[in-house]
Amino acid sequence: MENLDYARLQMAFTLGFHIIFACIGMVMPFFMVVSHYKWLKTRNPIYKRLTMAWLKGVAIFFVTGAVSGTALSFELGMLWPEFMKHAGPIIGMPFSLEGAAFFVEAIALGFYLYGWNKLPEKFHWFTGVIIGVAGVASGILVVSANGWMNAPSGFEYINGEFTNIDPVAALLNPAWFTQALHMTLAAFVATSFGVAGIHAFQIFRKRNVELHTKAFKIAIVFGAIAAFLQPISGDLSAKDVAERQPVKLAAMEAHYETSKGAPLYIGGIVDEENRTVSNKIEIPKALSFLAFGDFNAEVKGLNDFPDNELPPVAIVHYAFQTMVGIGTLLMFAGLIYFISLRKKSWLQNKYYWLLFIIIAPLGFVAIEAGWIVTEVGRQPWIIHQIMRTEDAVTPMPGMKYSFFYYLFLYTILAITVTWLMNRQIKSLNQETSEEKGTGNTLKKSFKPTGGNKNKD
């Protein structure tokens, strides 16, 4: 393997690791403040205990995200010096603002962690809101920088030089809004269904059912709503890609021949050598409509682009299909939850809880697939149509040693976080005497079965 391959592998691995913990760190504060609000309104000790448990989770993921994110910032200069040499002055603003949002989040987290019984209750609760808002702002700013790589703006490229730099135009590049919206909703979907699945498992095992049921409801509401909004953001993103990166759209759909009224493929096996797709389901004219809002619009195929500008089609296509398939599945799972609000008997059916247990990790799989589409689909460019990835990589040898070092380091970090979170979940299963006094009705009535013959 070449230096470029190891540099790509290291960036892909560390970004894939960081994005999971960053998404959790963005979304979990909102669960925490909702539970805290319910405690302030009801004084039910279960809500306070749940708030404290989620607070510890937020702190763990904040630290993990800070460590992995710091490593990524160093990697940009270490692995891609030519990219940072030219891009640094242009996209420095979103990274600087992201750093400011990070510090606001850290300060608010300090207030929230140590403000119990010290700060006024409403102000203390509001610091929790700031944690969530600052986390989302931080994520949006980073995605804005990535959007610039897909839709470079805010400069003039003359004779190989970047001139007339406008950092604000670079920050508000044409791709930032659609990418930020899609990524933010994806974070809420993945984290919400992940957290809901963990609590569903505890309910299924009849462990502190009342607490875990309250936690499940808070998390799943966020996830279900975001899952219904995600197709809208996906449509906006697809139309933006169709306009600005037609080769990426063609790779996503494995669309080789330019045609009007282009069909949409569901599934399919890509043969890159012969440039064909087999075993697919075709929906006539659907791709033209989804990309341009016109059933007879022309969609440019991969065969009309130079070979040296094509991304790895099979990888991009399979990742895109995975992302869309999982997103659709989670949307239907959200619909099942909303129906269960009326059909209370479903809560006694073990298959209801098994569904949410099984799909718990799928949102994160979809996020990884989405980033593969974004990054691999842009290849061979690191800055679309401006700079190739191979021209941005470091000339220093020995990247394989750096890759294996980061692999080892992040594996240890993942094991540590998993152990800490497992300990947190186990601690929630021990009911306090105060909670027992509230009357755990759900625990008495919940008996998972294969079905329920009683009518609603």
C-alpha positions in Angstrom: 0.0 0.0 0.0 1.1 3.5 -0.8 1.5 6.5 1.6 -1.8 7.9 0.1 -3.7 4.8 1.0 -2.6 4.8 4.6 -3.3 8.5 4.9 -6.8 7.9 3.6 -7.4 4.9 5.9 -6.3 6.8 8.9 -8.5 9.8 8.1 -11.4 7.5 7.3 -11.0 5.5 10.6 -10.6 8.5 12.9 -13.4 10.4 11.2 -15.7 7.4 11.4 -14.9 7.0 15.1 -15.3 10.7 15.9 -18.6 11.2 14.1 -20.4 8.6 16.2 -19.3 10.2 19.5 -19.8 13.7 18.2 -23.4 12.9 17.2 -24.2 11.4 20.6 -22.6 14.4 22.3 -24.7 16.7 20.2 -28.1 15.0 20.9 -27.9 13.6 24.4 -28.0 17.0 26.2 -31.5 17.5 24.8 -32.7 14.2 26.4 -31.1 15.4 29.6 -32.8 18.8 29.7 -36.2 17.3 28.8 -35.9 14.9 31.7 -34.7 17.7 34.0 -37.7 19.8 32.9 -40.0 17.0 33.8 -38.4 16.7 37.2 -38.8 20.4 37.9 -42.5 20.1 37.0 -43.3 16.9 38.7 -40.6 16.4 41.3 -40.7 12.7 40.5 -37.3 11.4 41.7 -37.1 9.0 38.7 -36.7 12.0 36.4 -34.0 13.5 38.5 -32.1 10.2 38.6 -32.5 9.8 34.8 -31.2 13.4 34.3 -28.1 12.7 36.5 -27.4 9.4 34.6 -27.7 11.1 31.2 -25.6 14.0 32.5 -22.8 11.5 33.2 -23.2 10.1 29.7 -23.0 13.6 28.2 -19.8 14.3 30.2 -18.2 11.0 29.0 -19.1 11.6 25.3 -18.0 15.3 25.6 -14.5 14.2 26.7 -14.3 11.5 24.1 -15.4 13.8 21.3 -12.9 16.4 22.5 -10.0 13.9 22.4 -11.0 12.4 19.0 -11.8 15.8 17.5 -8.4 17.2 18.6 -6.7 14.3 16.9 -8.6 15.0 13.7 -7.5 18.7 13.7 -3.9 17.6 14.0 -4.4 15.1 11.2 -5.5 17.7 8.8 -2.1 19.3 8.9 -0.1 16.1 9.3 -1.7 14.1 6.5 -2.9 16.8 4.1 -0.4 19.7 4.4 -0.9 20.9 0.8 -4.7 21.1 1.5 -4.3 23.1 4.7 -1.7 25.4 3.1 -4.3 26.7 0.7 -7.6 25.9 2.4 -6.6 27.0 5.9 -6.9 30.8 5.3 -10.3 30.2 3.5 -12.1 27.8 5.9 -10.3 29.0 9.1 -13.5 30.9 10.1 -15.8 27.9 10.6 -13.1 26.0 12.5 -12.4 29.0 14.7 -16.1 29.5 15.4 -16.4 25.8 16.1 -13.7 26.2 18.7 -15.6 29.0 20.3 -18.8 26.9 20.3 -16.8 24.1 21.9 -15.6 26.4 24.8 -19.2 27.7 25.3 -20.3 24.1 25.6 -17.5 23.3 28.0 -18.3 26.2 30.2 -22.0 25.4 30.2 -21.2 21.8 31.1 -19.2 22.9 34.0 -22.1 25.0 35.3 -24.5 22.1 34.8 -22.3 19.5 36.4 -21.5 21.4 39.5 -24.6 23.7 39.8 -26.9 21.2 41.4 -28.3 22.8 44.7 -26.0 25.8 44.1 -27.5 27.7 41.1 -31.1 28.9 40.8 -33.1 26.0 39.3 -34.2 27.7 36.1 -30.8 29.1 35.4 -29.3 25.7 36.1 -31.7 24.0 33.7 -30.9 26.7 31.0 -27.2 25.9 31.1 -28.2 22.4 30.0 -30.0 23.9 27.0 -26.8 25.8 26.2 -24.9 22.6 26.2 -27.2 21.1 23.5 -27.4 24.3 21.4 -23.6 24.8 21.5 -23.0 21.2 20.5 -25.3 21.4 17.5 -23.7 24.7 16.5 -20.3 23.1 16.7 -21.4 20.3 14.5 -23.0 22.6 11.9 -19.8 24.7 11.7 -17.7 21.6 11.0 -20.1 20.4 8.4 -19.9 23.8 6.8 -16.2 23.3 6.3 -16.9 20.0 4.7 -19.6 21.6 2.5 -16.9 24.0 1.2 -14.8 21.0 0.1 -17.9 19.9 -2.0 -18.9 23.4 -3.2 -15.7 25.6 -2.9 -16.5 29.3 -2.8 -15.2 32.5 -1.2 -12.0 32.8 -3.4 -10.8 33.1 -6.9 -8.5 30.4 -8.3 -6.1 32.0 -10.8 -3.0 30.3 -12.1 -2.9 27.8 -9.3 -3.2 30.5 -6.6 -6.1 31.2 -4.2 -6.8 34.9 -4.2 -9.5 37.4 -3.2 -10.4 35.3 -0.2 -13.8 35.9 1.5 -14.1 33.8 4.6 -17.8 34.6 5.1 -18.7 33.4 1.6 -16.6 30.2 2.3 -18.5 29.6 5.6 -21.9 30.2 3.8 -21.0 28.1 0.8 -23.8 26.7 -1.4 -23.7 23.2 0.2 -23.5 24.2 3.9 -27.3 24.4 4.6 -28.4 21.1 3.0 -25.4 19.2 4.4 -25.8 20.7 7.9 -29.6 20.0 8.0 -29.1 16.4 6.8 -26.3 15.7 9.2 -28.1 17.3 12.2 -31.3 15.3 11.6 -29.2 12.2 11.1 -27.5 12.7 14.5 -30.9 13.0 16.2 -32.2 9.9 14.4 -29.2 7.7 15.2 -28.7 8.8 18.8 -32.4 8.7 19.6 -33.0 5.2 18.3 -29.7 4.1 19.8 -30.6 5.3 23.3 -34.2 4.1 22.9 -32.9 0.7 22.0 -30.7 0.5 25.1 -33.7 1.3 27.3 -36.0 -1.0 25.4 -33.5 -3.9 26.1 -33.7 -3.1 29.9 -37.5 -3.0 29.7 -37.5 -6.3 27.8 -35.4 -7.8 30.7 -37.8 -6.2 33.2 -35.1 -4.1 34.9 -36.4 -1.0 36.6 -39.2 -0.8 34.0 -40.7 2.5 35.1 -37.4 4.5 34.7 -36.4 2.9 31.4 -39.9 3.4 30.0 -39.7 7.1 30.8 -36.3 7.2 29.2 -37.4 5.3 26.1 -40.3 7.7 25.5 -38.1 10.8 25.7 -35.6 9.4 23.3 -37.9 7.8 20.8 -40.0 11.0 20.3 -36.9 12.9 19.2 -35.9 10.0 16.9 -39.3 9.5 15.4 -39.9 13.1 14.5 -36.4 13.5 13.1 -36.9 10.3 11.0 -40.0 11.8 9.4 -38.1 15.0 8.6 -35.0 13.3 7.2 -36.5 12.4 3.8 -37.1 16.1 3.2 -33.5 17.0 4.0 -32.4 14.1 1.9 -34.3 15.4 -1.1 -32.8 18.9 -0.7 -29.3 17.3 -0.5 -29.9 15.1 -3.5 -31.0 18.1 -5.6 -28.0 20.1 -4.5 -25.6 17.2 -5.4 -27.4 16.8 -8.8 -26.6 20.5 -9.6 -23.1 20.8 -8.2 -21.6 17.3 -8.3 -23.4 15.4 -11.1 -20.7 12.7 -11.1 -21.4 12.0 -7.4 -25.1 11.6 -8.1 -24.4 9.2 -11.0 -22.2 7.2 -8.7 -24.8 7.1 -5.9 -27.3 5.7 -8.3 -24.8 3.7 -10.4 -26.2 5.5 -13.4 -23.9 4.9 -16.4 -25.8 6.1 -19.5 -27.0 9.7 -19.9 -30.7 9.7 -20.4 -34.0 11.6 -20.1 -36.6 10.2 -17.8 -33.8 8.3 -15.9 -35.0 5.4 -13.7 -34.2 5.0 -10.0 -32.4 1.8 -9.0 -33.3 0.0 -5.7 -30.5 -2.4 -4.8 -28.4 -3.7 -7.7 -25.0 -5.3 -8.1 -22.5 -3.0 -9.7 -20.0 -4.3 -12.3 -17.5 -1.5 -12.6 -15.5 -3.2 -15.3 -18.4 -3.7 -17.7 -20.2 -0.6 -16.4 -23.5 -2.4 -15.8 -25.9 -2.9 -12.8 -27.7 -6.2 -12.4 -30.4 -7.5 -10.0 -31.9 -4.1 -9.4 -35.4 -2.9 -9.1 -36.1 0.0 -11.5 -38.6 2.8 -10.9 -39.2 4.5 -14.2 -38.3 8.2 -14.4 -38.0 8.5 -10.6 -34.3 9.6 -10.7 -35.0 12.5 -13.1 -37.9 13.6 -10.8 -36.0 13.3 -7.5 -32.9 15.1 -8.9 -34.6 17.9 -10.9 -38.3 17.8 -10.1 -39.1 16.8 -13.7 -39.9 13.3 -14.8 -38.3 13.9 -18.2 -35.2 15.8 -17.1 -31.8 14.6 -18.4 -29.5 12.9 -15.9 -25.9 12.8 -16.9 -24.3 9.3 -16.7 -20.9 8.1 -15.6 -19.9 7.3 -19.1 -19.9 11.0 -20.0 -17.2 11.9 -17.4 -13.4 11.3 -17.8 -12.3 8.0 -16.3 -9.7 9.8 -14.0 -12.6 11.8 -12.4 -14.8 8.9 -11.5 -15.1 7.8 -7.8 -15.3 4.1 -6.8 -18.8 3.6 -8.0 -19.7 0.3 -6.3 -18.7 1.6 -2.8 -20.6 4.9 -3.2 -23.7 3.1 -4.6 -23.8 0.4 -1.9 -23.3 3.0 0.9 -26.0 5.2 -0.5 -28.4 2.3 -0.7 -27.6 1.3 2.8 -28.2 4.9 4.1 -31.5 5.2 2.3 -32.7 1.7 3.3 -32.0 2.2 7.0 -33.5 5.7 7.0 -36.7 4.3 5.5 -36.8 1.5 8.1 -36.3 3.9 11.0 -39.1 6.1 9.7 -41.5 3.1 9.7 -40.2 2.3 13.3 -41.1 5.8 14.3 -44.6 5.3 12.8 -45.0 2.1 14.8 -44.1 4.1 18.0 -46.8 6.7 17.3 -49.4 4.1 16.6 -48.5 2.4 19.9 -49.5 5.6 21.7 -53.1 4.5 20.8 -52.6 0.8 20.9 -51.4 0.4 24.5 -51.5 -3.4 24.2 -48.4 -3.3 22.0 -46.4 -2.3 25.0 -47.1 -5.8 26.4 -45.8 -7.6 23.3 -42.2 -8.7 23.4 -41.8 -8.2 19.7 -42.5 -4.5 20.0 -39.5 -4.1 22.3 -37.4 -6.5 20.2 -37.9 -4.3 17.2 -36.4 -1.3 18.9 -33.6 -3.4 20.3 -32.6 -4.8 16.9 -32.7 -1.4 15.1 -30.8 0.4 17.9 -27.4 0.5 16.1 -28.7 1.0 12.6 -28.8 4.8 12.7 -25.1 4.9 13.3 -24.5 2.5 10.4 -26.5 4.9 8.2 -24.4 7.8 9.4 -21.2 6.0 8.5 -22.7 5.1 5.1 -23.7 8.7 4.5 -20.1 9.9 5.2 -18.8 7.3 2.8 -21.1 8.7 0.1 -20.0 12.3 0.9 -16.2 11.6 1.0 -15.7 8.7 -1.4 -18.2 10.2 -3.8 -16.1 13.4 -4.1 -13.0 11.5 -5.1 -10.5 12.0 -6.7 -10.9 15.6 -5.4 -10.2 16.8 -1.9 -11.5 20.2 -3.1 -14.0 19.6 -5.8 -12.6 20.4 -9.2 -9.7 22.4 -7.6 -7.3 20.0 -5.9 -6.9 16.3 -6.1 -6.5 14.2 -3.0 -3.2 12.7 -4.2 -1.8 16.2 -4.6 -2.7 17.2 -1.0 -1.1 14.2 0.9 2.1 14.6 2.9 5.3 13.6 1.2 6.7 12.2 4.4 7.0 8.4 4.4 5.9 6.0 7.2 2.2 6.8 7.3 1.5 3.1 8.0 3.0 3.5 11.5 0.8 6.5 12.2 -2.2 4.5 11.0 -1.6 1.5 13.3 -0.8 3.8 16.2 -4.1 5.6 15.8 -5.9 2.3 15.4 -4.5 1.1 18.7 -5.2 4.3 20.5 -8.8 4.6 19.3 -9.5 1.0 20.1 -8.5 1.6 23.7 -10.6 4.7 23.8 -13.6 2.8 22.4 -13.2 0.0 25.0 -12.9 2.5 27.8 -16.1 4.4 26.8 -18.0 1.2 26.4 -17.0 0.0 29.8 -18.0 3.4 31.4 -21.4 3.5 29.7 -22.1 -0.1 30.6 -21.4 0.7 34.2 -23.8 3.7 33.9 -26.6 1.5 32.5 -26.1 -1.1 35.3 -26.3 1.6 38.0 -29.7 2.7 36.6 -31.2 -0.8 37.2 -30.8 -0.4 41.0 -33.9 1.2 42.3 -33.6 3.6 45.2 -36.0 3.5 48.1 -37.4 6.9 47.1 -38.3 5.5 43.6 -39.9 2.4 45.1 -42.1 4.7 47.1 -43.6 6.2 43.9 -45.2 2.9 43.0 -43.8 1.0 40.1 -47.0 0.2 38.3 -45.5 -0.6 34.9 -43.1 -3.2 36.4 -46.0 -5.0 37.9 -48.1 -5.0 34.8 -45.4 -5.6 32.1 -45.3 -9.2 31.0 -43.7 -9.6 27.6 -45.6 -12.1 25.5 -45.8 -13.1 21.9 -49.1 -11.3 21.5 -52.1 -9.9 23.3 -55.6 -11.1 22.5 -57.3 -8.3 24.3 -58.7 -5.6 22.1 -57.6 -2.0 22.5 
